[in-house]
Amino acid sequence: LSPVCLGSLRRAANRDCDAEAGEFGVRSMILTSGTLSPMESFATVLKVPFPIRLENKHVIHDNQVWIGVVDKGPCGQKLCSNFKSRSNIAYQEDLGKALVNIFRMVPNGLLVFFPSYRVMQLFKDTWMNVGLLERMNGIKPVVIEKRGMSSMKESLAEFKSKVNEAKGCALFAVMRGKLSEGMDFADKSARAVCIIGVPYPPFKDPKVILKKQYLDQQYAKKEKVPTALPLV
């Protein structure tokens, strides 16, 4: 069994995966990840058939979880975290008030993820200035992720030490940051998760432009175009 760097698979996605694997003398390969689904899209992007596939069901049953969208705050402000709305003070404040209500309802651990450190700092400053962050801390202490590996370990240790206390604890973190990737927030550590905006890549990013060009070419050839792209 020989491990292959994920970077090799990323390069393979831009050319022929069979040729890439052949350079390593690979005759069979096992790909495991929580983000390969949908399988058809993944196979189409890599141009490799997957005759043997296994997708396990989630350990949590449908009646044990609720997923929804909160589109308005307590004051009726539309909660839309696009680039244009983020600088709107009325939006920032109503979002903070909505979180205060969620703080009251959720026991133990509450995770709040922001699309970037800049956006998290923007909301934090506004909530601090208008007293909303103080109200949140009065309900359950708030731990805010900081940049850097040492700071990450300190934030995680502080959160875990407080989450089992009577008030519980809230963690403000960044998607695709150190506290959102590969961490296990089990049981009391995550009774609810709030997602404030999605970190979509800039549409002028070279990778996004190349991917769009590739899909346009595939469509022009009338080949099968994946309806969703896997996270590789």
N, C-alpha and C positions, 0 to 999 in steps of 0.2 A: 504494500500500500504506500503510494507516494503522494504527499500533499502537494497541491498546485496552488500557487498564489492567486488570489482573487483578481489581482490586476491583470493576470494572463487572460482570464475569462472576459474581462472588460475589453481588452484588446481584441479578443476573439469576436466580440459582438460587432466590431467594425469590419471584420473580414470573415473568413471561413473558420468556424469553430473546429471542424474536423481537421483542417490543416494545422491549426494551433495545437490541438491535442496530439497530433501525430509527431510534432517536434519533441514531445515528452515521452514518446513510445507508449501512449495511453491506448489501451484496447477497450476499456470500459470505464465509466465514470459515474460516481454517485454525487448528485447535487442535493444538498439539504439546506433549507432556509425557510424562515417564516414569511418571506416576501416573494416567493416564486410564482404564486398564483396571481393571475390566471395562467395555467400551464400552456394553453394554446398560444398565448401572446409570447411567452418566454421562448417556446420552441421556434416560433416564427422569427423572432428577432435574431436568435442564434443560428437559424437555418439548420437545426438538428432535430431529428425525430426522437421522441421519448416513448418507446414502446411499453416500458414499465413505469407506472406512476402510482404514487400513494399520497393521498390527501386525507389526513386525519381530521375528525371533527373536533371542535373546540371542547375543552373540558367543562366549560360553563354552559349550562342549558339556557335556552331562550328566555325562560321565565325568571332567570336569575340576573338579568342585565337589562338596562334600558338605555337606548341611544336616541337622542333627539337634538333638535336645533332650537336654541333660544334666540328668536329673531328680534325681540324688543326688550328694552330694559324696564325697570319699575316706573320710570317717568315717560315711557312711550317712545324713547329714542330708538331708532333702528340700529341694531347691533350688527354692523358690517365692518369687518376688519380689513378692508382693502386699503391700498396705499393712500387714496384720497381721504378716507374717513379717519385715519389714525390720528391726524392732527386736530380733529374736531374735539374741543374740550367737552362739549355737551355729551358726545359719544363716550369719551373717556370716563366721565363721571358716572354716567348711567351704567356703563359696563361694571364699574367698581361697585355701584349699589346692587347690581344683580349678583355679583360675587358675594357681597355681604349676606344676602339672603341665602345663597347656597352654603356659605359658611355655617349659618344657623341650622340648616337642615341636615348636613352631612356629618356623621360621627367619625371619630378617629382620623384617618389620613385623607387629605384632599390634594390632588395633583393639578396644577394649573400650568399649561404649556403655552408659551408664546412663540411666534415665528422667528424671532431673532433677539439678541441681547439688546439691540438698540430700541426695539419696540417695547421690550420688557422694562427697560429703564425709563422710557417715555411715560408709560402708564404708572410706574412706581412713583415718579416725581409728582405727577398730577394727583394721585391718590394721597400722597403724603401732604401735599399743599392744602388739600380740601378736607383732610381729616379722615378719609376713608380707610387708609392703611392702618391708622390707629384703631378704628372700629373693627377691622378684620383681626388685628392682633388681640383685641379684647375678647373675641369669640374663640379663636384658636391661634397660637403663635405662627408666624409666617417665616419660613426659611427661604432665602432667595439665592439662587445659584450664582456663583461668581466664576469668572474665567480662571483657567489654570487647574492643573491636576491636584495640587495640594489643597486649593480652595474647594474643589469638588469633593474631596474626601471629607473635609471638615463639614461642608454643608450636609452631606449624606449622613454623617455620624450624628449631627445635631438633629436632623429630622427623625432618624430612627430612635433617638433617645427620648424625644418628646411625643412621638405618635401614639405611644401606649399610655400616656397620661390621660387624665380625665377629659381635658379639652381636646386632645388630639393635636394635630399639627397640619399645616398647609405648606406645600412646597411649590415655589415659583421657579420654573425651569424653562429651558429653550429646546424646542424640537430640533433634532439632529445634533444636540449638544451632548455633553458627557453624561448627563443625568437622564437622558431620554433614550439612549441606545444601549441595549444589552443589560439593563438593570431589571431586577426582579422586585417589584413592589407588590408583595403578596398580602392577602388577607386584610388586616387592619391598616396596612400602609397605603391602600388605595381603595377607599370606599366610593370615591367618585373621581372622575378625570374631566377637566374642562380644557377644551382646545380653543384658544383665542387666535384665530387666523391660521392659515396654512402657508408654510414657507415655499411657495412656488418659485422655481428658478426664474431669473429675469428672461423675458422673451427674446432679448437680444444676446443672450449667452451663446457663445459659439457652439456648445454642445447641443443646445436646444435648436439652433438653426440647422445644424447638420442632421439632427434627428427628424426634423420637419422635412428637410430635403429628401431624406431616405424614404420616409413614408409617402411623400408625393410621388417619388419614382416607382415605388412598389404599387401604388394605386394606378399610376399610368400604365404599368405593365399588366394590370388587372390581376395581380397576385393577391394572396390573402394578406390583408393588412390587420395587424392586431388592434383590437378595440381598446385595449388598455396596456400600458407599458409596465413591465415588472421593475421592481427596485433592485438594481444590480449595483 
